[in-house]
Amino acid sequence: MMKTSKNKLLPYPVILVATRGDEEAMQKVFRHYAGYIRTLATRPFYDENGNRHFVVDETICRELENQLAKVIIEKFRVTPDE
């Protein structure tokens, strides 16, 4: 998994194409937010000895990606600079 700088933004053309539902652009958005999504999807897990471990719930990751895609396509609007 590629790490991105905290302050690095997605390029405008990628955002623009993602709002049109382009699969490749959407994958770039998912990769950009992968660390954040995995952090949100991390849950405590207790083993048979009662030790706590943290695991990433992949089902939650997919659901968060689905919600992100929905918001990008349905709600995000890109307006040209005036």
Secondary structure, DSSP 8 states (H G I E B T S, - for coil): -----TT----HHHHHHHTTT-HHHHHHHHHHTHHHHHHHTEEEEE-TT--EEEEE-HHHHHHHHHHHHHHHHHT-------
